[in-house]
Amino acid sequence: VDKEYTLTAKAAGYEDYTIDHYTFASGETKTQDITMRKIEYPSVVTGTVSCDGEPQEGAVVKLTATDDSKLVYKATTGTDGTYRIKVVKSDKTYTLEVTCGGCEDYSEENVSFTPGEDTTKNIIMTKTPEPENSITLGKYDKMLADGTGDDVYVGHGYSWAAAPTNFSHSMTGSQIIYTKEQLAKMGGKAITQVNFIFRNECAYGTYPRTVKVWAQEIDDANFDYDDKAGLYMFYDYKDATVAVAGMEYAGELYDLIGNGELEIAFDKPINYSGNKNLLLTFTFEGTECCNTLDFNFFYNADMPKKAMSYFSDRRSFDEYAESVDWPYVNDDCTPKLEQPITRFFYTDAVTDNIDSTNSGNQTAKDSDAMYNLAGQRVSKTYKGIVVKNGKKYVN
């Protein structure tokens, strides 16, 4: 009771019959009718699934009988891209469907077999093209389609806190470095949006957040380490270009177990020269939190030390940046995270926007910034007298 079971029926000469997620109600007497298929004309089909010449692990191969939609045989490819399916009704014709995240779906009708004889069928797929005017870093489409928890936890135990944010704390901040080599196709263009993929292992609803983003070009490809202090350091972002001044995010993160996207559109396109690496700084502030650590962002395991994350219920990332602890990581920070799997969107360079270099920038200290009477910059959640644009206000 109150548990799920797998119900399996077996009989000599018949195909096994299985029902997953079988449940009982408390005190219930349950009758389950089972119709089994007699094994006739057995055949085995084997083969490989490749995508643009590379073997594909985790591809789902499915055969559905043309005259019986309930007669289905499935297999998942192994690490070498191979699969094996026992077709116990090989006298029928089937529709063959193959799906694999990051590849175009494969479909073939009227697939037939020779009863009692084994068959080899290799499947050749093509990669899903990137959306127009975009750059994809990492296995974006694959993770979005069928990435699992195993893909998240490679490397370390801090992936729940990985950039750009987490939802177990009310205030978070992250910095992510993207190299000029990764963004080469976007050099001389203007960034319009950045997307991330997350995995939800529980049912979450809406967790409203105010999102801010800053962009700047830097020379460094990794986060600095202070040998004397023995700590990694965040980058100063006060003079960076404001990419998102205060996006109010209140969308459904995800209702069921599975993967989804976090999409962050910039307020206006930001020119990227392509001559330096790109640093993005994110802050997420809200009040509703989830107390479990199973909201994870997918990351590129081959791009270590490209992100650092901050999380707190006590003060915002902006407030931390004004404290005596800045710029060093502390107990509220996670250093050296892998770069999250990311998709950038871009357009042609614009002449009337503010670019991400340091000449002529609108900075985070300009019209959007507030300070307390001691001259320290404070967030918009600060309570008390503040100075903004040279004038005093009660916030």
Protein Blocks (a to p, Z undefined) as FASTA:
>chain_A
ZZacddddddehiacdddehiacdehiacdddddddddehiacddddddeehiacehiac
ddddfklmklccdddddfkopacdddfblmbccddddddehiacdddehiacdehiacdd
ddddddddddehiadedjfklmmmmpcfklmmgoiamlmmgcfbdckbfbdcddddddfk
lmmmmgoiacfbdcdddddfbdcddddddddddddddfbfbdcddfknopacdddfklpc
cfbfbiccfbdfbfbgcddddddddfbdcddehlaccddddddddfbdcfbdcbccdddf
klghibccdddfkbcfklmmmmmkbccdcfkbcehiacdddddddddddfkbccfbfehp
acfklmmbccdfkopacdfkbgcdddeehiacdZZ
